[in-house]
Amino acid sequence: MPLITYKGNGQYKELAIFADEDLINNKIALLTEIAKSNKQLNEINGRLNEIKAEYDKEKAVNDRLVAMRKELYKREKAEELKYGNDGKLLCKKAQIELCFSQGKSYEEIALLTEATPTYIYKVISNYKKKNKITIEKPTQSELEETIKLGYHSRMSIEEIVALAKVSRQYVYKILKKNNMPYPARKKK
């Protein structure tokens, strides 16, 4: 069977079909086959458009449900705060300080108070200074320890990178910081 191609208009630039010898010699039959294939493509496009429309409707409903759940969550938390503070809703600054003292993360505080990250950071920084809260940073991170352990085990840079799951540049930085000569590359 020979291959027939033609240029079409619309979304499809080319369409290829296989035809019998008789079909190639009979122009009317050939045009009929091409029309049938165009009809099938149009039906497929119509069904795809219907599916996309259904998906868009479901996505819109889901987005509304997520927004409603978020609003309900905020209201529940506001009621909890009122209940915990003798029926009074605290100002935004007091809410942030209370949430921080309860150990909530910055993301949770932003969700509950609808404050900007910059404002939350300022309030928490002032709260830490006012209450003399210091957070001690560890002297060496676990990643640094892992890199050093890999180095002392005579691993190659590639092996250390795979072990610590960090970039090569970070491994080199830690080795340089600790005055450790770079290990030689293993030849394959």
N, C-alpha and C positions, 0 to 999 in steps of 0.2 A: 504494500500500500504506500503510495507516495504521500508526502507531507504537504499540506496546503497551509499557507500563512497569508494573512491579510492585515492591513492596518485598519483599526477601528477608531471610532471617535468616543469621547467620554473617558472613563477611568482606564479602560483596557487599551493599550497601545497595539498589542499584537495578540492574535489568537491562532493557535495551531491545532489542526485536526487532521486525522488520517482519513483518506478517502479511497474508494475503490477506483479502478481504472474507468469503469462505466460512469461513475460520478464525475470524474474529471472531464470526460468527453461531453457530458450533458450539462450545459450551463444552468439550466432551470433547476435540475436536481441539486446541483452544487449550491446555488443560491438558497434553495429550500433548506438544505442542511446547515448552512451558515446562519440563516434566520432562526432555526430551531436552537442552535447553540447560543445565539444572542438572547433568545427568550429565556433559556435556562440560566444564563448569567444574570439577567435582570431579576429573575425570581430569587436567586441566591442573594443578590444585593438587597432586595426588598426584605427578605427574612433577616439578614444581618442588621439592617436598619431598625427593624422591629425589636430585635434582641438588644441592640444598643439603647433604644428608647426605654425598654423595660429596666435595663441595668441603671440608667440614669435616674429613673423614678425611685428604684430601690435605694440607690446611693443617697438621694436627697432625703428620703425618709430616715435612713440610718444617720445621716448628719444631724437631722433635727433631733433624733432620739439621744444622740451623744451630747448635744448642746443642752437638752432638757435635763439629762442626768447630771451634767456638770453644775447646772444651776441648782438642782435639788441638793447636790452634795454641799454646795456653798451655803445654802439655807440651813441644812442640818448642822453644819459646823458653827454657823452663827448662833443658832439656838443653843448649842452646847456651850458656847462662850457666854451667852446671856445667863444660862442656868448656873454656870460656874462662877459668875460675878454678880450675884444678887439681882438678876434680872436686868442688868445694865449692859449695853453693848459698848465695849471698849473702843477707844479711838484707834486708828490704824497703827500708830506707833506702839501702843500698849498691846495690841493684838500680835504684832510682830515679835515683841519682847517675850510675850507669854508663849507663843508658839516655839520660839527659839529655846526658851528655858525648858520646854517639854521635850526637846530633842528632835524637833521636826526639821526636815531638810529645807534648803532654800526653795526648792521647787514646790514643796507642800505649802510653805509660807506664802509664796507668790500666788498659788491657787486659792488659798483661803482668804487672803487679804486683798487680792487684786492690785497689789503694789508693784511698782517697777523694780527690777533687780537692783538698780543703782540705789534706790531709796532703802530697800531691804538691807543692802550691804552697809549703808551709812548708819542705819538704826542699830544693826547688830554690832558694828564696830564701836559705836558709842556705848552700847549696853555692856560690851566686854570691858571697855575702859572704866566705865562707872563702877562695875562690880569686880574689877581687877581680875578678870578671867584671862588666863594665859593658856594658850594651846602650844604645847611643846612639840616641835617638829623632830622626827627621828633623825639621828645623825647619819644613818645610811639606809637607803631604801632596800626592800627585798630584791629589787631588780639588780641593784649594785652588788649585793651579796651573791646573787646567782651568777652574775658575770664574773666576779672574782673567783667563785668556786670553779666555774668552767675554765678559767685561765689557769688556776693552780692544778687542774686535772689535765692540763696540756691539750685542751681542745682547740680546734681551729676556730677562726672567726665565724665561719659558716655554722659550725656546730653550736657555738655560744649563742648566735642569733636565733637558731632554731630552739635552743633550750630556754632562753629568756623571752622569746617572742617579741623582740625589739628590732630596730633597724641597725644596720652595720655602723652607721654614723654614731648612734648612741653607744654602742659597744666601744668604738674607738675613743669616744669622749670620756667614758668612765675609765678606760685603761690609761689614757693620758693623765686624767685627774689624779690617779693613784700611782703615777710614775711606773707603770708596768709596760715593758717593751711589747710591741705588737707580736703575736705569735706568727711564725712563718706559715705561709699557705701550704697546705698539703697538695702534693702533685698527684694528679690522677693518672 
